[in-house]
Amino acid sequence: MAAFGWSEERMRDAVTTWFGAFVFENQRVIASYPCPADRAALLERLHLRRDGRLTPEEARLLADHVPHGLRSRDRRLVAAGAKPGRFDAPEPDPAAFGLDLTWLRELLLQDAEESLRRAWDPSVHIEEAVRALRDLDATRNLLGERLTSWAGRDAPPTEGDLTGSADSVAHQLSTAPEVETPAALAAPSPSLQRARRELAALYLSLRQTTTAIEKALEERVPAEAPNVSALLGPLLAARMIAQAGGLDRLARLPASTVQVLGAERAFFEHLRGHAPPPRHGLLFLHPDIQSAPRTSRGKLARALAGKVAIAARLDREGRPVRADLAAAFRHRTEEVRKLGPRRGGTSRRGRGSGPPLHRAAQDR
Protein backbone atom coordinates (compact mmCIF):
# COMPACT_ATOMS: atom_id res chain seq x y z
CA MET A 1 0.00 0.00 0.00
CA ALA A 2 1.49 3.33 -1.04
CA ALA A 3 1.32 6.71 0.73
CA PHE A 4 -2.16 8.23 1.21
CA GLY A 5 -3.58 4.69 1.09
CA TRP A 6 -3.57 4.62 -2.73
CA SER A 7 -2.55 1.54 -4.63
CA GLU A 8 0.28 2.16 -7.09
CA GLU A 9 -1.15 -0.51 -9.39
CA ARG A 10 -4.47 1.29 -9.69
CA MET A 11 -3.11 4.83 -9.72
CA ARG A 12 -4.50 7.00 -12.50
CA ASP A 13 -2.41 9.60 -14.31
CA ALA A 14 -3.63 13.13 -15.05
CA VAL A 15 -2.25 14.86 -18.15
CA THR A 16 -3.04 18.51 -18.86
CA THR A 17 -2.65 20.23 -22.21
CA TRP A 18 -3.57 23.57 -23.77
CA PHE A 19 -6.79 22.04 -25.17
CA GLY A 20 -7.99 19.98 -22.20
CA ALA A 21 -7.29 17.58 -19.35
CA PHE A 22 -7.13 13.79 -19.58
CA VAL A 23 -6.94 10.78 -17.29
CA PHE A 24 -4.84 7.76 -18.28
CA GLU A 25 -4.83 4.30 -16.85
CA ASN A 26 -2.36 1.74 -18.22
CA GLN A 27 -1.48 4.09 -21.11
CA ARG A 28 -5.14 4.34 -22.10
CA VAL A 29 -7.40 7.39 -21.90
CA ILE A 30 -10.30 6.64 -19.57
CA ALA A 31 -11.65 10.19 -19.17
CA SER A 32 -11.44 13.32 -21.33
CA TYR A 33 -12.21 16.90 -20.38
CA PRO A 34 -11.65 18.88 -23.60
CA CYS A 35 -11.81 22.68 -23.71
CA PRO A 36 -14.40 24.33 -25.94
CA ALA A 37 -13.16 24.64 -29.52
CA ASP A 38 -13.28 28.42 -29.30
CA ARG A 39 -10.30 30.75 -29.51
CA ALA A 40 -11.53 33.05 -26.75
CA ALA A 41 -12.10 30.10 -24.40
CA LEU A 42 -8.73 28.58 -25.23
CA LEU A 43 -6.99 31.92 -24.64
CA GLU A 44 -8.73 32.22 -21.28
CA ARG A 45 -7.46 28.73 -20.33
CA LEU A 46 -3.98 29.74 -21.43
CA HIS A 47 -4.08 32.73 -19.07
CA LEU A 48 -5.30 30.55 -16.19
CA ARG A 49 -2.53 28.01 -16.69
CA ARG A 50 0.12 30.72 -16.96
CA ASP A 51 -1.08 32.34 -13.72
CA GLY A 52 -0.94 29.02 -11.88
CA ARG A 53 -4.70 28.56 -11.60
CA LEU A 54 -6.89 25.63 -12.58
CA THR A 55 -9.02 25.60 -15.69
CA PRO A 56 -12.67 24.51 -15.36
CA GLU A 57 -11.81 21.21 -17.07
CA GLU A 58 -8.98 20.51 -14.63
CA ALA A 59 -11.20 21.34 -11.69
CA ARG A 60 -13.81 18.81 -12.89
CA LEU A 61 -11.13 16.19 -13.46
CA LEU A 62 -9.85 16.58 -9.90
CA ALA A 63 -13.34 16.43 -8.44
CA ASP A 64 -14.07 13.21 -10.32
CA HIS A 65 -10.81 11.29 -9.87
CA VAL A 66 -8.83 12.45 -6.82
CA PRO A 67 -10.94 10.30 -4.45
CA HIS A 68 -10.04 7.24 -6.51
CA GLY A 69 -6.29 7.90 -6.60
CA LEU A 70 -4.74 10.35 -9.05
CA ARG A 71 -1.19 11.43 -9.71
CA SER A 72 0.11 14.27 -11.84
CA ARG A 73 3.28 15.96 -13.03
CA ASP A 74 1.54 19.37 -12.90
CA ARG A 75 2.24 21.35 -9.73
CA ARG A 76 -1.13 23.04 -9.96
CA LEU A 77 -2.95 19.73 -9.77
CA VAL A 78 -0.65 18.46 -7.02
CA ALA A 79 -1.43 21.56 -4.95
CA ALA A 80 -5.14 20.84 -5.45
CA GLY A 81 -4.97 17.26 -4.14
CA ALA A 82 -3.34 15.01 -6.72
CA LYS A 83 -0.32 12.90 -5.79
CA PRO A 84 3.02 13.97 -7.33
CA GLY A 85 4.63 11.37 -9.52
CA ARG A 86 6.58 10.60 -12.67
CA PHE A 87 5.05 8.57 -15.42
CA ASP A 88 5.02 8.19 -19.18
CA ALA A 89 1.76 8.88 -20.96
CA PRO A 90 1.06 9.45 -24.64
CA GLU A 91 0.33 13.03 -25.71
CA PRO A 92 -3.33 13.46 -26.71
CA ASP A 93 -3.88 14.55 -30.29
CA PRO A 94 -5.60 17.97 -30.64
CA ALA A 95 -6.92 16.94 -34.07
CA ALA A 96 -9.17 14.40 -32.35
CA PHE A 97 -11.02 17.36 -30.82
CA GLY A 98 -11.27 19.47 -33.95
CA LEU A 99 -8.18 21.58 -33.21
CA ASP A 100 -4.93 22.22 -35.02
CA LEU A 101 -1.43 22.92 -33.67
CA THR A 102 -1.43 26.21 -35.59
CA TRP A 103 -4.07 27.39 -33.13
CA LEU A 104 -1.55 27.10 -30.30
CA ARG A 105 0.95 29.30 -32.13
CA GLU A 106 -1.71 31.94 -32.82
CA LEU A 107 -2.91 31.85 -29.22
CA LEU A 108 0.62 32.23 -27.87
CA LEU A 109 1.28 35.19 -30.15
CA GLN A 110 -1.98 36.83 -29.11
CA ASP A 111 -1.21 36.22 -25.44
CA ALA A 112 2.26 37.73 -25.85
CA GLU A 113 0.81 40.78 -27.56
CA GLU A 114 -1.71 41.29 -24.77
CA SER A 115 0.97 40.83 -22.12
CA LEU A 116 3.15 43.45 -23.78
CA ARG A 117 0.21 45.82 -23.95
CA ARG A 118 -0.54 45.36 -20.25
CA ALA A 119 3.12 45.78 -19.31
CA TRP A 120 3.59 48.94 -21.38
CA ASP A 121 4.26 51.96 -19.20
CA PRO A 122 2.98 55.24 -20.71
CA SER A 123 5.66 57.12 -18.77
CA VAL A 124 8.20 55.87 -21.31
CA HIS A 125 7.51 59.03 -23.31
CA ILE A 126 8.39 61.10 -20.26
CA GLU A 127 11.67 59.20 -20.00
CA GLU A 128 12.49 59.89 -23.63
CA ALA A 129 11.62 63.57 -23.26
CA VAL A 130 13.94 63.90 -20.25
CA ARG A 131 16.74 62.15 -22.11
CA ALA A 132 16.15 64.47 -25.06
CA LEU A 133 16.48 67.46 -22.73
CA ARG A 134 19.75 66.09 -21.41
CA ASP A 135 21.12 65.61 -24.93
CA LEU A 136 19.91 69.06 -25.98
CA ASP A 137 21.59 70.67 -22.96
CA ALA A 138 24.89 68.98 -23.74
CA THR A 139 24.73 69.94 -27.42
CA ARG A 140 23.63 73.50 -26.68
CA ASN A 141 26.46 73.98 -24.19
CA LEU A 142 28.99 72.84 -26.76
CA LEU A 143 27.55 75.13 -29.42
CA GLY A 144 27.36 78.02 -26.97
CA GLU A 145 31.02 77.64 -26.08
CA ARG A 146 31.94 77.51 -29.75
CA LEU A 147 29.87 80.61 -30.59
CA THR A 148 31.29 82.71 -27.77
CA SER A 149 34.82 81.59 -28.65
CA TRP A 150 34.30 82.34 -32.33
CA ALA A 151 32.74 85.72 -31.63
CA GLY A 152 35.69 86.59 -29.37
CA ARG A 153 38.06 86.08 -32.29
CA ASP A 154 36.88 89.24 -34.03
CA ALA A 155 39.87 91.51 -33.53
CA PRO A 156 41.06 94.09 -32.87
CA PRO A 157 38.54 94.82 -30.09
CA THR A 158 35.96 97.40 -30.98
CA GLU A 159 33.12 99.04 -29.17
CA GLY A 160 30.61 96.71 -30.82
CA ASP A 161 32.27 93.43 -29.84
CA LEU A 162 29.97 90.45 -29.33
CA THR A 163 30.16 89.63 -25.64
CA GLY A 164 27.91 88.25 -22.92
CA SER A 165 26.15 84.94 -22.49
CA ALA A 166 25.87 82.37 -25.24
CA ASP A 167 22.20 83.26 -25.72
CA SER A 168 23.05 86.93 -26.12
CA VAL A 169 25.88 86.21 -28.53
CA ALA A 170 23.69 83.88 -30.59
CA HIS A 171 20.96 86.52 -30.87
CA GLN A 172 23.48 89.15 -31.94
CA LEU A 173 25.13 86.86 -34.48
CA SER A 174 21.85 85.68 -35.99
CA THR A 175 20.76 89.27 -36.65
CA ALA A 176 24.15 90.85 -37.43
CA PRO A 177 24.44 92.17 -41.00
CA GLU A 178 27.11 90.87 -43.32
CA VAL A 179 30.06 93.29 -43.17
CA GLU A 180 32.99 93.51 -45.55
CA THR A 181 36.15 93.87 -43.49
CA PRO A 182 39.72 94.77 -44.51
CA ALA A 183 41.97 91.80 -44.94
CA ALA A 184 44.29 93.13 -42.24
CA LEU A 185 41.63 92.65 -39.62
CA ALA A 186 41.20 89.18 -38.11
CA ALA A 187 37.51 89.03 -38.92
CA PRO A 188 35.52 86.35 -40.74
CA SER A 189 35.03 86.57 -44.44
CA PRO A 190 31.45 87.11 -45.65
CA SER A 191 31.05 83.35 -46.29
CA LEU A 192 32.24 82.53 -42.78
CA GLN A 193 29.96 85.19 -41.35
CA ARG A 194 27.03 83.49 -43.06
CA ALA A 195 28.14 80.11 -41.69
CA ARG A 196 28.45 81.59 -38.22
CA ARG A 197 24.94 83.02 -38.45
CA GLU A 198 23.68 79.55 -39.37
CA LEU A 199 25.42 78.15 -36.31
CA ALA A 200 23.83 80.83 -34.14
CA ALA A 201 20.41 80.03 -35.63
CA LEU A 202 20.95 76.35 -34.83
CA TYR A 203 21.80 77.25 -31.23
CA LEU A 204 18.63 79.33 -30.91
CA SER A 205 16.60 76.53 -32.49
CA LEU A 206 17.91 74.12 -29.83
CA ARG A 207 16.89 76.61 -27.17
CA GLN A 208 13.36 76.77 -28.61
CA THR A 209 13.15 72.98 -28.78
CA THR A 210 14.27 72.72 -25.16
CA THR A 211 11.59 75.20 -24.11
CA ALA A 212 8.95 73.29 -26.09
CA ILE A 213 9.85 69.98 -24.43
CA GLU A 214 9.83 71.55 -20.97
CA LYS A 215 6.38 73.05 -21.60
CA ALA A 216 5.14 69.67 -22.86
CA LEU A 217 6.43 67.98 -19.70
CA GLU A 218 4.79 70.61 -17.51
CA GLU A 219 1.53 69.84 -19.26
CA ARG A 220 1.78 66.03 -19.39
CA VAL A 221 3.47 64.97 -16.14
CA PRO A 222 0.65 66.22 -13.86
CA ALA A 223 -1.77 64.11 -15.91
CA GLU A 224 0.25 60.88 -15.71
CA ALA A 225 1.78 61.31 -12.25
CA PRO A 226 -0.36 63.86 -10.40
CA ASN A 227 0.77 62.94 -6.89
CA VAL A 228 4.49 62.93 -7.66
CA SER A 229 4.09 66.14 -9.65
CA ALA A 230 2.26 67.81 -6.79
CA LEU A 231 5.18 67.00 -4.48
CA LEU A 232 8.12 67.79 -6.75
CA GLY A 233 6.80 69.92 -9.58
CA PRO A 234 6.43 68.61 -13.14
CA LEU A 235 10.04 68.91 -14.31
CA LEU A 236 11.66 67.37 -11.24
CA ALA A 237 8.98 64.67 -11.20
CA ALA A 238 9.79 63.88 -14.83
CA ARG A 239 13.49 63.59 -14.02
CA MET A 240 12.77 61.27 -11.08
CA ILE A 241 10.58 59.05 -13.24
CA ALA A 242 13.23 58.90 -15.96
CA GLN A 243 16.00 58.21 -13.45
CA ALA A 244 14.02 55.33 -11.93
CA GLY A 245 13.28 53.83 -15.35
CA GLY A 246 9.57 54.58 -15.47
CA LEU A 247 6.69 55.27 -13.13
CA ASP A 248 6.06 51.57 -12.65
CA ARG A 249 9.59 50.97 -11.36
CA LEU A 250 9.57 54.14 -9.27
CA ALA A 251 6.43 52.82 -7.56
CA ARG A 252 8.30 49.64 -6.61
CA LEU A 253 11.38 51.34 -5.18
CA PRO A 254 11.78 51.78 -1.41
CA ALA A 255 12.09 55.28 -0.02
CA SER A 256 15.80 54.75 0.74
CA THR A 257 16.49 54.17 -2.96
CA VAL A 258 14.27 57.07 -4.04
CA GLN A 259 16.30 59.33 -1.75
CA VAL A 260 19.57 58.71 -3.63
CA LEU A 261 18.22 58.48 -7.19
CA GLY A 262 20.58 60.58 -9.27
CA ALA A 263 23.53 60.04 -6.93
CA GLU A 264 24.45 56.57 -8.15
CA ARG A 265 28.05 57.53 -8.81
CA ALA A 266 28.49 58.89 -5.29
CA PHE A 267 26.71 55.84 -3.87
CA PHE A 268 29.06 53.38 -5.58
CA GLU A 269 32.05 55.45 -4.51
CA HIS A 270 30.74 55.04 -0.97
CA LEU A 271 30.43 51.26 -1.43
CA ARG A 272 34.08 51.18 -2.51
CA GLY A 273 35.00 53.05 0.67
CA HIS A 274 36.13 56.19 -1.17
CA ALA A 275 33.36 58.57 -0.07
CA PRO A 276 30.72 59.06 2.62
CA PRO A 277 27.17 57.94 1.80
CA PRO A 278 25.15 60.42 -0.28
CA ARG A 279 22.23 62.05 1.50
CA HIS A 280 20.29 62.98 -1.62
CA GLY A 281 20.42 62.85 -5.39
CA LEU A 282 17.95 64.59 -7.65
CA LEU A 283 15.85 65.51 -4.62
CA PHE A 284 18.44 68.19 -3.91
CA LEU A 285 16.84 70.15 -6.75
CA HIS A 286 13.67 70.57 -4.67
CA PRO A 287 13.58 74.19 -3.42
CA ASP A 288 12.95 73.24 0.23
CA ILE A 289 16.00 70.96 0.30
CA GLN A 290 18.24 73.21 -1.77
CA SER A 291 17.58 76.19 0.49
CA ALA A 292 17.92 74.24 3.76
CA PRO A 293 21.12 74.26 5.85
CA ARG A 294 23.56 71.57 4.83
CA THR A 295 23.08 69.60 8.04
CA SER A 296 19.29 69.51 7.54
CA ARG A 297 19.19 68.40 3.92
CA GLY A 298 19.52 64.71 4.71
CA LYS A 299 16.50 64.77 7.02
CA LEU A 300 14.39 66.66 4.50
CA ALA A 301 15.47 64.41 1.63
CA ARG A 302 14.57 61.34 3.67
CA ALA A 303 11.15 62.76 4.50
CA LEU A 304 10.49 63.80 0.90
CA ALA A 305 11.64 60.42 -0.45
CA GLY A 306 9.10 58.65 1.72
CA LYS A 307 6.31 60.84 0.40
CA VAL A 308 7.49 60.39 -3.21
CA ALA A 309 7.48 56.60 -2.79
CA ILE A 310 3.86 56.73 -1.59
CA ALA A 311 2.87 59.19 -4.32
CA ALA A 312 4.36 56.99 -7.05
CA ARG A 313 2.35 54.00 -5.83
CA LEU A 314 -0.81 56.09 -5.83
CA ASP A 315 -0.13 57.29 -9.36
CA ARG A 316 0.59 53.75 -10.54
CA GLU A 317 -2.85 52.73 -9.30
CA GLY A 318 -4.51 55.76 -10.90
CA ARG A 319 -5.52 57.35 -7.59
CA PRO A 320 -6.40 61.06 -7.31
CA VAL A 321 -4.10 63.62 -5.74
CA ARG A 322 -3.64 63.28 -1.99
CA ALA A 323 -3.02 66.76 -0.68
CA ASP A 324 -2.01 65.41 2.73
CA LEU A 325 1.33 64.18 1.34
CA ALA A 326 2.52 67.67 0.43
CA ALA A 327 1.06 69.03 3.69
CA ALA A 328 2.92 66.40 5.73
CA PHE A 329 6.19 67.27 4.01
CA ARG A 330 5.65 70.99 4.62
CA HIS A 331 4.98 70.23 8.29
CA ARG A 332 8.18 68.20 8.51
CA THR A 333 10.11 71.00 6.79
CA GLU A 334 8.91 73.49 9.38
CA GLU A 335 9.88 71.12 12.19
CA VAL A 336 13.39 70.65 10.84
CA ARG A 337 13.87 74.38 10.27
CA LYS A 338 12.74 75.13 13.83
CA LEU A 339 15.27 72.66 15.20
CA GLY A 340 17.99 74.49 13.32
CA PRO A 341 21.44 73.11 12.43
CA ARG A 342 23.17 70.70 14.75
CA ARG A 343 25.39 72.14 17.42
CA GLY A 344 29.07 72.02 16.75
CA GLY A 345 28.71 72.54 13.00
CA THR A 346 29.13 69.96 10.32
CA SER A 347 31.32 66.98 11.05
CA ARG A 348 34.21 66.08 8.81
CA ARG A 349 32.34 63.04 7.53
CA GLY A 350 29.19 65.07 6.91
CA ARG A 351 30.90 67.79 4.90
CA GLY A 352 30.11 67.39 1.26
CA SER A 353 28.45 63.99 1.71
CA GLY A 354 25.54 65.07 -0.40
CA PRO A 355 26.27 65.49 -4.11
CA PRO A 356 26.22 69.11 -5.28
CA LEU A 357 23.78 70.26 -7.91
CA HIS A 358 26.04 69.62 -10.89
CA ARG A 359 26.91 66.15 -9.64
CA ALA A 360 23.30 65.22 -9.02
CA ALA A 361 22.54 66.28 -12.55
CA GLN A 362 25.41 64.26 -14.00
CA ASP A 363 24.96 61.02 -12.01
CA ARG A 364 22.16 59.71 -14.17
C-alpha positions in Angstrom: 0.0 0.0 0.0 1.5 3.3 -1.0 1.3 6.7 0.7 -2.2 8.2 1.2 -3.6 4.7 1.1 -3.6 4.6 -2.7 -2.6 1.5 -4.6 0.3 2.2 -7.1 -1.1 -0.5 -9.4 -4.5 1.3 -9.7 -3.1 4.8 -9.7 -4.5 7.0 -12.5 -2.4 9.6 -14.3 -3.6 13.1 -15.0 -2.3 14.9 -18.1 -3.0 18.5 -18.9 -2.7 20.2 -22.2 -3.6 23.6 -23.8 -6.8 22.0 -25.2 -8.0 20.0 -22.2 -7.3 17.6 -19.4 -7.1 13.8 -19.6 -6.9 10.8 -17.3 -4.8 7.8 -18.3 -4.8 4.3 -16.9 -2.4 1.7 -18.2 -1.5 4.1 -21.1 -5.1 4.3 -22.1 -7.4 7.4 -21.9 -10.3 6.6 -19.6 -11.6 10.2 -19.2 -11.4 13.3 -21.3 -12.2 16.9 -20.4 -11.6 18.9 -23.6 -11.8 22.7 -23.7 -14.4 24.3 -25.9 -13.2 24.6 -29.5 -13.3 28.4 -29.3 -10.3 30.8 -29.5 -11.5 33.0 -26.7 -12.1 30.1 -24.4 -8.7 28.6 -25.2 -7.0 31.9 -24.6 -8.7 32.2 -21.3 -7.5 28.7 -20.3 -4.0 29.7 -21.4 -4.1 32.7 -19.1 -5.3 30.6 -16.2 -2.5 28.0 -16.7 0.1 30.7 -17.0 -1.1 32.3 -13.7 -0.9 29.0 -11.9 -4.7 28.6 -11.6 -6.9 25.6 -12.6 -9.0 25.6 -15.7 -12.7 24.5 -15.4 -11.8 21.2 -17.1 -9.0 20.5 -14.6 -11.2 21.3 -11.7 -13.8 18.8 -12.9 -11.1 16.2 -13.5 -9.9 16.6 -9.9 -13.3 16.4 -8.4 -14.1 13.2 -10.3 -10.8 11.3 -9.9 -8.8 12.5 -6.8 -10.9 10.3 -4.5 -10.0 7.2 -6.5 -6.3 7.9 -6.6 -4.7 10.3 -9.1 -1.2 11.4 -9.7 0.1 14.3 -11.8 3.3 16.0 -13.0 1.5 19.4 -12.9 2.2 21.4 -9.7 -1.1 23.0 -10.0 -2.9 19.7 -9.8 -0.6 18.5 -7.0 -1.4 21.6 -5.0 -5.1 20.8 -5.5 -5.0 17.3 -4.1 -3.3 15.0 -6.7 -0.3 12.9 -5.8 3.0 14.0 -7.3 4.6 11.4 -9.5 6.6 10.6 -12.7 5.0 8.6 -15.4 5.0 8.2 -19.2 1.8 8.9 -21.0 1.1 9.4 -24.6 0.3 13.0 -25.7 -3.3 13.5 -26.7 -3.9 14.6 -30.3 -5.6 18.0 -30.6 -6.9 16.9 -34.1 -9.2 14.4 -32.3 -11.0 17.4 -30.8 -11.3 19.5 -33.9 -8.2 21.6 -33.2 -4.9 22.2 -35.0 -1.4 22.9 -33.7 -1.4 26.2 -35.6 -4.1 27.4 -33.1 -1.6 27.1 -30.3 1.0 29.3 -32.1 -1.7 31.9 -32.8 -2.9 31.8 -29.2 0.6 32.2 -27.9 1.3 35.2 -30.2 -2.0 36.8 -29.1 -1.2 36.2 -25.4 2.3 37.7 -25.8 0.8 40.8 -27.6 -1.7 41.3 -24.8 1.0 40.8 -22.1 3.2 43.5 -23.8 0.2 45.8 -24.0 -0.5 45.4 -20.3 3.1 45.8 -19.3 3.6 48.9 -21.4 4.3 52.0 -19.2 3.0 55.2 -20.7 5.7 57.1 -18.8 8.2 55.9 -21.3 7.5 59.0 -23.3 8.4 61.1 -20.3 11.7 59.2 -20.0 12.5 59.9 -23.6 11.6 63.6 -23.3 13.9 63.9 -20.2 16.7 62.1 -22.1 16.2 64.5 -25.1 16.5 67.5 -22.7 19.7 66.1 -21.4 21.1 65.6 -24.9 19.9 69.1 -26.0 21.6 70.7 -23.0 24.9 69.0 -23.7 24.7 69.9 -27.4 23.6 73.5 -26.7 26.5 74.0 -24.2 29.0 72.8 -26.8 27.6 75.1 -29.4 27.4 78.0 -27.0 31.0 77.6 -26.1 31.9 77.5 -29.7 29.9 80.6 -30.6 31.3 82.7 -27.8 34.8 81.6 -28.6 34.3 82.3 -32.3 32.7 85.7 -31.6 35.7 86.6 -29.4 38.1 86.1 -32.3 36.9 89.2 -34.0 39.9 91.5 -33.5 41.1 94.1 -32.9 38.5 94.8 -30.1 36.0 97.4 -31.0 33.1 99.0 -29.2 30.6 96.7 -30.8 32.3 93.4 -29.8 30.0 90.5 -29.3 30.2 89.6 -25.6 27.9 88.3 -22.9 26.1 84.9 -22.5 25.9 82.4 -25.2 22.2 83.3 -25.7 23.1 86.9 -26.1 25.9 86.2 -28.5 23.7 83.9 -30.6 21.0 86.5 -30.9 23.5 89.1 -31.9 25.1 86.9 -34.5 21.8 85.7 -36.0 20.8 89.3 -36.7 24.1 90.8 -37.4 24.4 92.2 -41.0 27.1 90.9 -43.3 30.1 93.3 -43.2 33.0 93.5 -45.5 36.2 93.9 -43.5 39.7 94.8 -44.5 42.0 91.8 -44.9 44.3 93.1 -42.2 41.6 92.6 -39.6 41.2 89.2 -38.1 37.5 89.0 -38.9 35.5 86.3 -40.7 35.0 86.6 -44.4 31.5 87.1 -45.7 31.0 83.3 -46.3 32.2 82.5 -42.8 30.0 85.2 -41.3 27.0 83.5 -43.1 28.1 80.1 -41.7 28.5 81.6 -38.2 24.9 83.0 -38.5 23.7 79.5 -39.4 25.4 78.2 -36.3 23.8 80.8 -34.1 20.4 80.0 -35.6 20.9 76.4 -34.8 21.8 77.2 -31.2 18.6 79.3 -30.9 16.6 76.5 -32.5 17.9 74.1 -29.8 16.9 76.6 -27.2 13.4 76.8 -28.6 13.2 73.0 -28.8 14.3 72.7 -25.2 11.6 75.2 -24.1 9.0 73.3 -26.1 9.8 70.0 -24.4 9.8 71.6 -21.0 6.4 73.0 -21.6 5.1 69.7 -22.9 6.4 68.0 -19.7 4.8 70.6 -17.5 1.5 69.8 -19.3 1.8 66.0 -19.4 3.5 65.0 -16.1 0.7 66.2 -13.9 -1.8 64.1 -15.9 0.3 60.9 -15.7 1.8 61.3 -12.2 -0.4 63.9 -10.4 0.8 62.9 -6.9 4.5 62.9 -7.7 4.1 66.1 -9.7 2.3 67.8 -6.8 5.2 67.0 -4.5 8.1 67.8 -6.8 6.8 69.9 -9.6 6.4 68.6 -13.1 10.0 68.9 -14.3 11.7 67.4 -11.2 9.0 64.7 -11.2 9.8 63.9 -14.8 13.5 63.6 -14.0 12.8 61.3 -11.1 10.6 59.0 -13.2 13.2 58.9 -16.0 16.0 58.2 -13.5 14.0 55.3 -11.9 13.3 53.8 -15.3 9.6 54.6 -15.5 6.7 55.3 -13.1 6.1 51.6 -12.6 9.6 51.0 -11.4 9.6 54.1 -9.3 6.4 52.8 -7.6 8.3 49.6 -6.6 11.4 51.3 -5.2 11.8 51.8 -1.4 12.1 55.3 0.0 15.8 54.7 0.7 16.5 54.2 -3.0 14.3 57.1 -4.0 16.3 59.3 -1.8 19.6 58.7 -3.6 18.2 58.5 -7.2 20.6 60.6 -9.3 23.5 60.0 -6.9 24.5 56.6 -8.1 28.1 57.5 -8.8 28.5 58.9 -5.3 26.7 55.8 -3.9 29.1 53.4 -5.6 32.0 55.4 -4.5 30.7 55.0 -1.0 30.4 51.3 -1.4 34.1 51.2 -2.5 35.0 53.0 0.7 36.1 56.2 -1.2 33.4 58.6 -0.1 30.7 59.1 2.6 27.2 57.9 1.8 25.1 60.4 -0.3 22.2 62.0 1.5 20.3 63.0 -1.6 20.4 62.8 -5.4 18.0 64.6 -7.7 15.8 65.5 -4.6 18.4 68.2 -3.9 16.8 70.1 -6.8 13.7 70.6 -4.7 13.6 74.2 -3.4 12.9 73.2 0.2 16.0 71.0 0.3 18.2 73.2 -1.8 17.6 76.2 0.5 17.9 74.2 3.8 21.1 74.3 5.8 23.6 71.6 4.8 23.1 69.6 8.0 19.3 69.5 7.5 19.2 68.4 3.9 19.5 64.7 4.7 16.5 64.8 7.0 14.4 66.7 4.5 15.5 64.4 1.6 14.6 61.3 3.7 11.1 62.8 4.5 10.5 63.8 0.9 11.6 60.4 -0.5 9.1 58.7 1.7 6.3 60.8 0.4 7.5 60.4 -3.2 7.5 56.6 -2.8 3.9 56.7 -1.6 2.9 59.2 -4.3 4.4 57.0 -7.0 2.4 54.0 -5.8 -0.8 56.1 -5.8 -0.1 57.3 -9.4 0.6 53.8 -10.5 -2.9 52.7 -9.3 -4.5 55.8 -10.9 -5.5 57.3 -7.6 -6.4 61.1 -7.3 -4.1 63.6 -5.7 -3.6 63.3 -2.0 -3.0 66.8 -0.7 -2.0 65.4 2.7 1.3 64.2 1.3 2.5 67.7 0.4 1.1 69.0 3.7 2.9 66.4 5.7 6.2 67.3 4.0 5.7 71.0 4.6 5.0 70.2 8.3 8.2 68.2 8.5 10.1 71.0 6.8 8.9 73.5 9.4 9.9 71.1 12.2 13.4 70.7 10.8 13.9 74.4 10.3 12.7 75.1 13.8 15.3 72.7 15.2 18.0 74.5 13.3 21.4 73.1 12.4 23.2 70.7 14.8 25.4 72.1 17.4 29.1 72.0 16.7 28.7 72.5 13.0 29.1 70.0 10.3 31.3 67.0 11.1 34.2 66.1 8.8 32.3 63.0 7.5 29.2 65.1 6.9 30.9 67.8 4.9 30.1 67.4 1.3 28.4 64.0 1.7 25.5 65.1 -0.4 26.3 65.5 -4.1 26.2 69.1 -5.3 23.8 70.3 -7.9 26.0 69.6 -10.9 26.9 66.2 -9.6 23.3 65.2 -9.0 22.5 66.3 -12.6 25.4 64.3 -14.0 25.0 61.0 -12.0 22.2 59.7 -14.2 
